[in-house]
Amino acid sequence: MTDPATDLRFDGRVAVITGAGRGLGRAYALLLGSKGAKVVVNDPGGALRGDGDDAGPADEVVREIKAAGGEAVACTESVATPEGGQAIVQTALDHYGRIDVLVHNAGNVRAGSLRELSYEDFEAVVDVHLRGAFHVVRPAFPLMCEAGYGRVVLTSSIGGLYGNHGVANYGVAKAGVIGLSNVAALEGAEHGVKCNVIVPAAVTRMAEGIDISAYPPMGPELVAPVVGWLAHESCSITGEMLVSIAGRVARAFVAESPGVYRPSWTIAEVGEQLAGIRDTSDPWVLPPVPSAHVDHIRNSFAMATKGTDNAG
């Protein structure tokens, strides 16, 4: 095992971390700060629903980083607006003159069944998780491209990958983040900018009301090193998703079955060929970078060009 004293460092790097006043974001900020990064600790300090504001959590994390010998500054702007996102990135420029790392972790929760969810609660969650990601990526990304270096880590969830009851707003937002990350990875590739997604799970205040008595250890500190690696200059992947839950780290990915080709279809034939259509025994795994979009089209066209009916 690697000696923590010789772990990877961030000396000279400037990291902006949203939602860094509590929970996962706090763990990320403390870790990167302890490894030499200059950290912008962004958190308006609101309640779980996103209501209210309190400078205390962000200020406290800054104090912790400084007490450990690091450098940090607090920013209480909200990611929910374009102006807030710009101000968060500008804080890094004003205090440290650059931005090397952007971790978008800010989140809120407004639960409600799909039959009852209000438009207000839908928009409020999308504003923070999804639009919030764009609001900080948009001003940071050109700066990173111009500098020829950048690491962006966006936050999805198993709720975005697989859905869950009572959180359509959250599921939509977390799924959308994956699309944003793929585009940032593609457009950043030639400029030394890498973008990946963390799919984390940890016991934080978002677990309030859940029976966690049977849970294994799954504190934020188990997720933080994964984000640290994605944020580090040695990160060797882009356009990917890493899962971190209870000490397990894994890759999540989108795949397709090869499917069935026919020169023409009837409605009935789709049902008749469903087993072959859904056969995942030899899947296509198409990494977004460098060319999944093109590969998907090319491979599909190749089946049509061959003109061979492979229906069973």
N, C-alpha and C positions, 0 to 999 in steps of 0.2 A: 504494500500500500504506500501511496505517496505521503511523505512527511508533510503535515500542514504548514510547517515552517518554510518548506520549499515549493509551496503551491504556486500556481500561475498568478501573476500580478498585473495590475493595471496602472502602473506608474506613468504619469504624464497624460493619462486618458481622462476625459470628462464624460460622465454618465448622467443622463436624465432619467429618472425613474418616477412614473406617475403612480398615484395611489400608494405612496411609500411611507405613509404615516403609521400604518398598522399592518399586521398580518404578513402576507407574502411579500408585499412591496417593502416593508420594513426590513425583512430578512435579506432581501436583495441589496438594499441600500447599505445595511451594516456590513455585509460580506464584501461588496465592491469597495466600500470605504476602507475596510481593514486591509484591502489588497492594494491600496495606493491610488484608487480613483478619486477624482474630485467629483462629488455627487450633488446634483440638484434633487433635493427631496421634495417632490411635488405631492401635495395633498390638501384639499380644502377643509378636510376634517369633518365632513358631514356624517349624518346617520347612515345606516345601511340603505335606506331608501334614497339617499342622496340629498335629504333635506338638511338645511342649516349649514353652519360653517364654524370651524374651531381651529385656530392656528396652532393649538397645543401639540397635537400629534406630530406634525412635521417639524416643529421646533425641537421637540424632545428627541427625535431621531438625529437631527443635526447635532444636538448636544452630545448624544452618545457617540457619534462618529468622531467628533472633535475630542472628546474625552479619551478616546482610544488612540489619539494622535493623527487622525485623518482630517480631511478638508471637506466641508459641505456647506450648502446654503439652502434655506427653505424657500418654497414657492407655494402659495395657497390659491393660485388660479385654478379654474375648473377646465377640464378637457372638453366639457360639453359644448363649448362654443369655439368658432374659429379664432376669435380674439384671445380666448384663454389659451388655446394651443400655441398660438404665436408667442404669447407672453411667457409661457413655460420654456420654450426653446430660447427665447431672448434672454431669459435669466442666465442660462448657461453662457451665452455670448457675453453678456454684460459682466459677469463675474470671472469667467475663465477663458473667454475669447474663442471658444470652439465647442463642438459637440462630436464625440466619437461613438457614444453608445446611447441608444434610446430603448428603454423598456417601458412598454405601455401595459400597466397592470391595473389601472384605476377601474373600479366597478361599483355597481349598486344592484340592489335586488328589489323587485316589486312583483311579487308572485300573484298569480291569478289564473284560473282555468281559461282555456281558449274561448269557452262560451261566455265568459264574464269579463275578461281582461279589458280594461278601459284603454282608449286611445292615448290618454295622458300617460298612463303607466307604460304602455308600449314604447312611446316616443322617449320617455325619460331614461329607459334602460338602453335603448339603441343609441341615444345621444352620448352616453358615457362610454359604453363598451365599443361600439362600432364607429360612429361618427367621431368619438373621442380619439380613437386610433388614427383616423385620417387627419384630425385636427392637429396632432403632434407630428405625424409622419410627413405631412405636406410641407411644413416649414423646415423640418430637419433634413429631409431627404436631399434636396438640392445642395445644401451645405456639405453633406457627406460626399455627394458625387463630385463636387468641385474640389474637395480635399483629397479625393482618391481613396477614401477609407471610411468605413462605417459599419456598425453592427446594430441591427434593429431586431428586437424581440417583442413579438405581439402575443397576447394571451387569448387562447381559445379555451375550450372546456369540453368534457365528455358530453355536456348538455348541448354543445354545438355540433359535436360529431354524431351523437346518438339520440339526442332529444331527451326530454324528461317531462313529467306531468307538471302542469301549472306554471310553466316558465317559457311560454312561446316567445316572449320578448327577448329573453336571455339567449334562448336557442338560436333565434334569428341573428342576433348580434354576434354571437360567438362563431357561428358558421361563416358570416360575412367577413370576419377578421382573416379567415384562411385565404379567401380570395384576394384581399388586400396584400397579404404577405407574399403570395405567389407573384403578383405583379411587381411589388417592390424588389423581390429577388431577381426577377427577369430583367427589369430595367436597371438594377444596380450592379448586375454581374460584371459589366465591362468597366465599372468605375471603382471596383474594390469594395462595394457595399453589399453586405450579406443580410438577409432577412429570414428569420425563422419563427416558428410558433412554439410556445410552451403550452402544454395541456396539463395544468397542475391540479393537484388535490391536496389539501392540508386542512387541519383543524384550525380554523380562525373564527372570528366573530360571526362569519356567515354560517357557521354550524350551530348557531344558537337555536335551541328547540329540537335539535336532532339527538337521538339517543346514540352516543358514541362509546358506550361502555364496552362494546365488543371490538372496537377499532384497534388495530395495531398502532404503534407509534407512527404518527404522520404529522409532525410539526412542520412549519414553514422552512426550518433549517435543512430539511431533507430535499426540498425543491431548489433552494438557493444555488447550490453548486452547479446544477444543470443550466440554470439561467446564466450563471457566471461563465460557464464554458461557451454558451451560445453568444455571449457578449464579448468574448475574448478574441484577440487577434489570431489565436491559433485555431479558432473555429473553422472546420474544414467543410461544412455543409451549408447549403442555402436552399430556401424554398421547401424546407422540411418541417415536420412536426415531431417534437419529442414529448412523450408522456412522462410525468413524474408523480407517483402516488405511493405513499407508505414505503419508500425506499426502492421501489421498482422504477427503472428508467427504460423506456421502450420507444420505438418509432411507430407512429400512426401514419397511414398513407391511404391514398385513394387508389383503387384498382378496378379493372374491368375484366369481365369474362371475355374470351375471344368471340363468343357469340356465334350466331348462325347466319350464313349468307344464303339468300335466295334472290333470283332475278326479279321476282314479284311476290307479293304477299296478299293473302286474304285475311280477314279478321280471325277466322277460325284457325288458320295456320299458325298465327302467333301463339295461340293457346296450345296447339298441338306440339309446337317446337319449344315450349317453355323450359323443359328440362335442359335442353342444349343451350338455350339462351342464358340460363342461369348457372351453367356449369362453371364453377370457379377452380377447377382442378389444375388449370394451367393459365393463371391470370396474367393480364398485362399490367405491369406496374410502371407507370410513366412519370418519372420525376419532372416536376414543373420546369426546373432548370437542368439542361439547357433548352429542351424542346418538346415538352409533353404535348402542348397544343398542336404543334405540327405533326408529331409522331402519331397522335390519335387520328388525325385526318389521313395521314399517309398510310397507316396500317389498315384503316377502314377501307380506303380506296383500293388498296392492294387486293383485298378480298373480292371486291367488285370487279376489278380489272381481270383477275384470274377467271372470273365467270363460272366458277365451279360451285354448284349447289352442294353445300356441305350439311344440308338438313338430314337428320337421321331418319 
